[in-house]
């Protein structure tokens, strides 16, 4: 089934689980907020919304991209990134709270082209994901949210 969530005609039953991956980062601000509010309204009692931010603004990866763009005088506006604060503000507007976050992508590996074996990188990523002080520099964050009244 396909439906435009922002349409007044979009009538859907409540869901116990809703996922939205690779959407919010690339959506325009108004669409991002409208869809978040609509998805929150579609959650069943105790239901969860799980979504990701695949470019944390304060990750090592994003910082290196911004540094590269600055150093090469690249003025194109083709790099989207959201901070944890921006994501949590979006969630609050929809009446949701973040109940769990999963962080990964600490090492700034581009398209898996590296001189370090990927098995070593995956192992390091697993270790770093367990160390709370590294959470702020992870590239990707998965958010698990519920309505405030269900928490």
N, CA, C and O of each residue as an XYZ file, in Angstrom:
604
protein
N       0.841     -1.171      0.000
C       0.000      0.000      0.000
C       0.894      1.244      0.000
O       1.871      1.315      0.745
N       0.554      2.201     -0.826
C       1.251      3.481     -0.837
C       0.282      4.563     -0.415
O      -0.877      4.573     -0.830
N       0.773      5.489      0.426
C      -0.086      6.563      0.889
C       0.781      7.790      1.157
O       1.925      7.667      1.594
N       0.234      8.960      0.897
C       0.902     10.210      1.225
C       0.546     10.549      2.667
O      -0.581     10.950      2.957
N       1.503     10.390      3.561
C       1.236     10.604      4.984
C       0.822     12.030      5.310
O       0.138     12.264      6.306
N       1.222     12.971      4.493
C       0.910     14.371      4.774
C      -0.461     14.773      4.251
O      -0.911     15.894      4.486
N      -1.119     13.879      3.553
C      -2.449     14.155      3.008
C      -3.509     14.037      4.092
O      -3.424     13.168      4.960
N      -4.488     14.897      4.043
C      -5.615     14.834      4.988
C      -6.389     13.534      4.814
O      -7.040     13.072      5.750
N      -6.325     12.944      3.633
C      -7.088     11.736      3.331
C      -6.403     10.459      3.807
O      -6.985      9.378      3.726
N      -5.184     10.574      4.297
C      -4.434      9.392      4.713
C      -4.972      8.872      6.044
O      -4.612      9.373      7.110
N      -5.838      7.861      5.968
C      -6.383      7.244      7.177
C      -5.820      5.842      7.294
O      -6.060      4.980      6.448
N      -5.076      5.636      8.345
C      -4.430      4.347      8.563
C      -4.712      3.880      9.979
O      -4.935      4.698     10.871
N      -4.703      2.576     10.192
C      -4.893      2.058     11.558
C      -3.636      2.304     12.381
O      -2.583      2.609     11.820
N      -3.727      2.176     13.707
C      -2.523      2.320     14.531
C      -1.574      1.136     14.327
O      -2.000      0.022     14.022
N      -0.291      1.405     14.501
C       0.742      0.387     14.322
C       1.518      0.203     15.625
O       1.750      1.159     16.364
N       1.914     -1.038     15.893
C       2.750     -1.320     17.065
C       4.197     -0.929     16.797
O       4.929     -0.579     17.723
N       4.613     -0.986     15.534
C       5.985     -0.654     15.166
C       5.992      0.057     13.823
O       5.393     -0.405     12.852
N       6.676      1.181     13.788
C       6.865      1.934     12.543
C       8.359      2.163     12.390
O       9.034      2.559     13.340
N       8.875      1.909     11.183
C      10.289      2.190     10.911
C      10.395      3.187      9.775
O       9.580      3.188      8.853
N      11.404      4.031      9.854
C      11.665      5.017      8.800
C      13.176      5.210      8.714
O      13.773      5.884      9.552
N      13.777      4.622      7.707
C      15.225      4.708      7.569
C      15.594      5.512      6.334
O      14.981      5.385      5.274
N      16.617      6.347      6.500
C      17.182      7.193      5.447
C      16.175      8.204      4.909
O      16.289      8.632      3.761
N      15.202      8.587      5.709
C      14.217      9.581      5.279
C      14.455     10.948      5.907
O      14.601     11.937      5.188
N      14.497     11.021      7.210
C      14.463     12.306      7.905
C      15.650     13.208      7.579
O      15.478     14.423      7.477
N      16.821     12.661      7.416
C      17.992     13.478      7.120
C      17.828     14.234      5.802
O      18.225     15.395      5.700
N      17.251     13.588      4.805
C      17.178     14.189      3.474
C      15.881     14.931      3.186
O      15.745     15.552      2.132
N      14.931     14.873      4.105
C      13.657     15.576      3.900
C      13.812     17.058      4.243
O      14.617     17.434      5.095
N      13.031     17.879      3.566
C      13.002     19.301      3.900
C      12.419     19.458      5.299
O      11.654     18.608      5.757
N      12.780     20.544      5.977
C      12.394     20.746      7.386
C      10.894     20.591      7.619
O      10.482     19.896      8.547
N      10.070     21.235      6.784
C       8.610     21.170      6.973
C       8.084     19.765      6.778
O       7.239     19.306      7.548
N       8.572     19.072      5.755
C       8.144     17.697      5.498
C       8.609     16.786      6.626
O       7.860     15.919      7.077
N       9.833     16.977      7.077
C      10.392     16.186      8.175
C       9.487     16.271      9.404
O       9.147     15.251     10.004
N       9.100     17.495      9.775
C       8.258     17.689     10.963
C       6.860     17.112     10.743
O       6.315     16.454     11.629
N       6.283     17.353      9.575
C       4.926     16.865      9.291
C       4.869     15.340      9.343
O       3.929     14.771      9.897
N       5.858     14.689      8.776
C       5.874     13.221      8.760
C       6.113     12.675     10.171
O       5.495     11.684     10.559
N       6.992     13.302     10.932
C       7.240     12.837     12.304
C       5.962     12.915     13.136
O       5.641     11.982     13.873
N       5.239     14.013     13.022
C       3.982     14.178     13.763
C       2.965     13.131     13.319
O       2.283     12.536     14.153
N       2.862     12.905     12.015
C       1.911     11.916     11.506
C       2.272     10.505     11.973
O       1.397      9.751     12.397
N       3.550     10.148     11.899
C       3.959      8.813     12.342
C       3.681      8.624     13.827
O       3.246      7.552     14.250
N       3.934      9.665     14.621
C       3.650      9.580     16.061
C       2.169      9.341     16.301
O       1.799      8.584     17.199
N       1.319      9.978     15.508
C      -0.132      9.810     15.684
C      -0.605      8.415     15.283
O      -1.690      7.989     15.679
N       0.202      7.706     14.502
C      -0.171      6.366     14.040
C       0.303      5.251     14.979
O       0.037      4.075     14.730
N       1.001      5.617     16.050
C       1.482      4.593     16.977
C       0.362      4.078     17.870
O      -0.420      4.852     18.422
N       0.300      2.782     17.997
C      -0.621      2.123     18.918
C      -0.135      2.359     20.349
O       1.007      2.775     20.545
N      -0.974      2.103     21.344
C      -0.540      2.227     22.740
C       0.683      1.353     22.971
O       0.660      0.155     22.689
N       1.743      1.950     23.482
C       2.983      1.214     23.713
C       3.802      0.969     22.471
O       4.844      0.317     22.540
N       3.354      1.481     21.321
C       4.064      1.271     20.062
C       5.370      2.048     20.001
O       5.609      2.949     20.805
N       6.209      1.687     19.041
C       7.512      2.326     18.904
C       7.756      2.783     17.471
O       7.347      2.129     16.511
N       8.421      3.904     17.356
C       8.904      4.413     16.072
C      10.418      4.278     16.103
O      11.079      4.776     17.014
N      10.955      3.604     15.105
C      12.400      3.430     14.996
C      12.842      4.077     13.695
O      12.325      3.768     12.622
N      13.810      4.984     13.808
C      14.340      5.649     12.616
C      15.811      5.952     12.827
O      16.341      5.799     13.928
N      16.462      6.384     11.758
C      17.892      6.660     11.885
C      18.250      8.064     11.405
O      17.517      8.710     10.656
N      19.394      8.490     11.868
C      20.084      9.666     11.338
C      21.401      9.119     10.826
O      22.269      8.742     11.613
N      21.555      9.075      9.513
C      22.753      8.461      8.953
C      23.874      9.465      8.671
O      24.819      9.152      7.947
N      23.772     10.677      9.245
C      24.895     11.614      9.208
C      24.798     12.568     10.393
O      24.284     13.681     10.279
N      25.299     12.108     11.520
C      25.363     12.918     12.721
C      26.281     14.111     12.446
O      27.426     13.934     12.030
N      25.784     15.309     12.675
C      26.528     16.532     12.383
C      27.875     16.589     13.102
O      28.802     17.222     12.596
N      28.013     15.953     14.256
C      29.243     16.025     15.039
C      30.074     14.753     14.966
O      30.973     14.552     15.782
N      29.784     13.896     13.997
C      30.593     12.694     13.810
C      31.941     13.058     13.197
O      32.094     14.119     12.592
N      32.911     12.170     13.361
C      34.207     12.377     12.719
C      34.047     12.484     11.208
O      34.702     13.304     10.564
N      33.186     11.662     10.654
C      32.943     11.663      9.214
C      32.442     13.035      8.753
O      32.978     13.606      7.803
N      31.414     13.564      9.427
C      30.844     14.855      9.031
C      31.858     15.983      9.221
O      31.940     16.894      8.397
N      32.621     15.921     10.295
C      33.635     16.952     10.521
C      34.702     16.923      9.432
O      35.149     17.976      8.977
N      35.111     15.739      9.012
C      36.098     15.631      7.935
C      35.534     16.127      6.607
O      36.250     16.770      5.839
N      34.276     15.843      6.326
C      33.654     16.343      5.099
C      33.614     17.869      5.111
O      33.944     18.512      4.114
N      33.207     18.447      6.247
C      33.161     19.912      6.320
C      34.558     20.515      6.182
O      34.722     21.541      5.523
N      35.552     19.898      6.789
C      36.922     20.375      6.670
C      37.389     20.303      5.216
O      38.017     21.234      4.712
N      37.080     19.198      4.552
C      37.450     19.039      3.143
C      36.768     20.098      2.279
O      37.403     20.711      1.421
N      35.479     20.308      2.509
C      34.744     21.312      1.731
C      35.330     22.706      1.958
O      35.429     23.497      1.021
N      35.714     23.006      3.190
C      36.330     24.297      3.498
C      37.685     24.428      2.804
O      37.980     25.454      2.191
N      38.503     23.384      2.904
C      39.862     23.420      2.347
C      39.860     23.514      0.825
O      40.782     24.076      0.234
N      38.830     22.966      0.191
C      38.765     22.977     -1.281
C      37.844     24.070     -1.811
O      37.564     24.125     -3.008
N      37.374     24.941     -0.919
C      36.471     26.049     -1.296
C      35.203     25.544     -1.975
O      34.641     26.216     -2.839
N      34.764     24.364     -1.580
C      33.548     23.759     -2.135
C      32.339     24.395     -1.459
O      32.094     24.171     -0.274
N      31.590     25.185     -2.211
C      30.446     25.921     -1.656
C      29.104     25.241     -1.935
O      28.054     25.782     -1.591
N      29.132     24.059     -2.558
C      27.868     23.370     -2.852
C      27.138     23.021     -1.565
O      27.760     22.671     -0.562
N      25.824     23.118     -1.601
C      24.981     22.816     -0.438
C      24.406     21.415     -0.606
O      23.187     21.243     -0.621
N      25.260     20.430     -0.730
C      24.798     19.060     -0.977
C      25.175     18.107      0.150
O      25.272     16.898     -0.056
N      25.385     18.652      1.331
C      25.793     17.816      2.459
C      24.819     18.024      3.605
O      24.825     19.071      4.253
N      23.985     17.030      3.853
C      23.010     17.092      4.941
C      23.568     16.404      6.177
O      24.188     15.344      6.090
N      23.343     17.016      7.313
C      23.728     16.411      8.588
C      22.800     16.964      9.664
O      22.428     18.137      9.634
N      22.433     16.112     10.606
C      21.589     16.516     11.731
C      22.303     16.185     13.037
O      22.893     15.113     13.180
N      22.245     17.097     13.970
C      22.820     16.824     15.291
C      21.811     16.042     16.127
O      20.626     15.989     15.800
N      22.287     15.447     17.189
C      21.413     14.739     18.114
C      20.364     15.702     18.682
O      19.201     15.332     18.846
N      20.779     16.929     18.977
C      19.843     17.935     19.506
C      18.719     18.235     18.525
O      17.557     18.354     18.915
N      19.076     18.357     17.235
C      18.061     18.623     16.214
C      17.081     17.463     16.099
O      15.877     17.678     15.954
N      17.585     16.243     16.163
C      16.712     15.065     16.087
C      15.805     15.005     17.312
O      14.608     14.748     17.182
N      16.352     15.237     18.482
C      15.533     15.165     19.697
C      14.491     16.280     19.741
O      13.411     16.080     20.296
N      14.787     17.444     19.173
C      13.794     18.518     19.086
C      12.656     18.103     18.150
O      11.487     18.372     18.427
N      13.003     17.453     17.051
C      11.998     16.957     16.111
C      11.095     15.930     16.789
O       9.879     15.957     16.605
N      11.668     15.049     17.551
C      10.927     14.016     18.268
C       9.975     14.651     19.291
O       8.815     14.251     19.401
N      10.474     15.638     20.034
C       9.646     16.323     21.050
C       8.438     17.007     20.427
O       7.342     16.957     20.986
N       8.625     17.644     19.277
C       7.516     18.327     18.597
C       6.383     17.349     18.300
O       5.211     17.728     18.301
N       6.733     16.107     18.049
C       5.731     15.083     17.729
C       5.159     14.416     18.979
O       4.337     13.506     18.868
N       5.579     14.853     20.163
C       5.075     14.258     21.395
C       5.705     12.920     21.725
O       5.117     12.105     22.437
N       6.903     12.697     21.206
C       7.610     11.446     21.445
C       8.813     11.681     22.351
O       9.260     12.812     22.537
N       9.320     10.596     22.903
C      10.577     10.637     23.644
C      11.474      9.514     23.125
O      10.999      8.453     22.721
N      12.760      9.772     23.147
C      13.731      8.760     22.756
C      13.946      7.843     23.956
O      14.353      8.289     25.029
N      13.668      6.557     23.759
C      13.843      5.603     24.857
C      15.141      4.812     24.734
O      15.612      4.229     25.711
N      15.714      4.791     23.542
C      16.972      4.065     23.326
C      17.636      4.606     22.065
O      16.968      4.978     21.101
N      18.967      4.640     22.096
C      19.745      5.029     20.920
C      20.828      3.986     20.688
O      21.420      3.470     21.636
N      21.077      3.687     19.443
C      22.151      2.789     19.044
C      23.097      3.574     18.140
O      22.669      4.165     17.148
N      24.366      3.578     18.480
C      25.370      4.334     17.734
C      26.286      3.385     16.985
O      26.656      2.330     17.500
N      26.652      3.765     15.759
C      27.655      3.013     15.014
C      28.258      3.922     13.950
O      27.751      5.015     13.696
N      29.320      3.472     13.344
C      29.995      4.277     12.330
C      30.903      5.313     12.962
O      30.799      6.501     12.654
N      31.788      4.882     13.838
C      32.696      5.805     14.526
C      33.881      6.169     13.649
O      34.333      7.314     13.647
N      34.377      5.203     12.911
C      35.553      5.426     12.077
C      35.114      5.988     10.721
O      34.198      5.451     10.098
N      35.747      7.047     10.269
C      35.320      7.678      9.016
C      35.774      6.903      7.784
O      36.681      7.334      7.072
N      35.143      5.766      7.537
C      35.454      4.927      6.385
C      34.511      5.317      5.254
O      33.294      5.350      5.436
N      35.071      5.610      4.097
C      34.265      6.016      2.954
C      34.108      4.853      1.980
O      35.088      4.376      1.407
N      32.888      4.408      1.800
C      32.547      3.364      0.833
C      33.395      2.108      0.983
O      33.697      1.428      0.002
N      33.770      1.810      2.210
C      34.537      0.610      2.543
C      35.852      0.492      1.769
O      36.373     -0.613      1.617
N      36.403      1.617      1.274
C      37.721      1.610      0.637
C      38.727      2.091      1.676
O      38.785      3.275      2.008
N      39.499      1.169      2.168
C      40.460      1.507      3.210
C      41.595      0.498      3.179
O      41.441     -0.611      2.666
N      42.721      0.884      3.724
C      43.849     -0.040      3.799
C      43.755     -0.925      5.031
O      44.537     -1.864      5.178
N      42.810     -0.641      5.915
C      42.581     -1.460      7.098
C      41.542     -2.527      6.745
O      40.504     -2.187      6.177
N      41.782     -3.796      7.059
C      40.798     -4.846      6.739
C      39.436     -4.555      7.383
O      39.367     -4.145      8.542
N      38.369     -4.769      6.634
C      37.021     -4.485      7.123
C      36.667     -5.328      8.340
O      35.880     -4.883      9.176
N      37.215     -6.521      8.467
C      36.928     -7.328      9.662
C      37.469     -6.639     10.911
O      36.837     -6.689     11.966
N      38.629     -6.000     10.802
C      39.190     -5.254     11.923
C      38.337     -4.017     12.226
O      38.073     -3.703     13.386
N      37.918     -3.333     11.185
C      37.082     -2.137     11.366
C      35.763     -2.516     12.041
O      35.323     -1.827     12.961
N      35.131     -3.599     11.597
C      33.861     -4.033     12.210
C      34.053     -4.366     13.691
O      33.210     -4.033     14.524
N      35.162     -5.023     14.007
C      35.452     -5.344     15.405
C      35.643     -4.086     16.243
O      35.123     -3.987     17.355
N      36.393     -3.124     15.703
C      36.584     -1.851     16.402
C      35.261     -1.119     16.585
O      35.006     -0.536     17.639
N      34.431     -1.152     15.566
C      33.112     -0.496     15.647
C      32.267     -1.110     16.763
O      31.607     -0.390     17.512
N      32.287     -2.444     16.874
C      31.524     -3.110     17.942
C      32.016     -2.669     19.312
O      31.217     -2.418     20.214
N      33.323     -2.575     19.465
C      33.891     -2.145     20.753
C      33.523     -0.691     21.030
O      33.061     -0.369     22.125
N      33.723      0.189     20.054
C      33.445      1.612     20.246
C      31.973      1.882     20.534
O      31.643      2.821     21.259
N      31.085      1.063     19.970
C      29.647      1.276     20.194
C      29.253      1.025     21.643
O      28.197      1.478     22.085
N      30.087      0.311     22.383
C      29.804      0.023     23.791
C      30.387      1.069     24.740
O      30.087      1.064     25.934
N      31.217      1.964     24.209
C      31.875      2.970     25.041
C      31.124      4.292     24.879
O      31.181      4.935     23.831
N      30.428      4.672     25.928
C      29.511      5.813     25.877
C      30.162      7.121     25.430
O      29.517      7.920     24.751
N      31.415      7.357     25.793
C      32.040      8.639     25.435
C      32.224      8.814     23.933
O      32.435      9.935     23.470
N      32.151      7.730     23.160
C      32.291      7.818     21.710
C      30.959      8.058     20.995
O      30.946      8.319     19.792
N      29.844      7.974     21.717
C      28.536      8.098     21.084
C      28.369      9.395     20.300
O      27.757      9.394     19.232
N      28.899     10.488     20.807
C      28.728     11.778     20.145
C      29.412     11.888     18.801
O      29.061     12.755     18.001
N      30.396     11.017     18.529
C      31.115     11.106     17.259
C      30.732      9.999     16.284
O      31.383      9.837     15.252
N      29.693      9.238     16.592
C      29.265      8.191     15.661
C      28.549      8.831     14.470
O      27.825      9.815     14.623
N      28.758      8.271     13.307
C      28.124      8.799     12.098
C      26.635      8.486     12.087
O      25.820      9.337     11.733
N      26.286      7.280     12.471
C      24.895      6.836     12.386
C      24.317      6.592     13.778
O      24.974      6.049     14.667
N      23.074      7.012     13.929
C      22.374      6.796     15.193
C      20.988      6.245     14.854
O      20.283      6.786     14.003
N      20.618      5.178     15.525
C      19.262      4.636     15.403
C      18.510      5.029     16.670
O      18.983      4.793     17.782
N      17.344      5.627     16.493
C      16.524      6.108     17.603
C      15.301      5.215     17.755
O      14.639      4.887     16.770
N      15.004      4.823     18.985
C      13.776      4.107     19.308
C      12.961      5.077     20.143
O      13.405      5.515     21.205
N      11.756      5.418     19.661
C      10.922      6.426     20.313
C       9.541      5.869     20.638
O       9.029      4.978     19.960
N       8.958      6.422     21.696
C       7.590      6.112     22.064
C       6.888      7.412     22.454
O       7.527      8.427     22.731
N       5.560      7.352     22.467
C       4.811      8.530     22.917
C       5.092      8.759     24.386
O       5.304      7.809     25.140
N       5.094     10.028     24.799
C       5.409     10.386     26.192
C       4.526      9.626     27.172
O       5.008      9.133     28.191
N       3.243      9.530     26.870
C       2.320      8.879     27.806
C       2.518      7.367     27.897
O       2.003      6.737     28.822
N       3.256      6.771     26.954
C       3.476      5.323     26.965
C       4.774      4.942     27.667
O       5.041      3.759     27.874
N       5.563      5.910     28.025
C       6.869      5.600     28.626
C       6.732      5.464     30.127
O       7.719      5.204     30.815
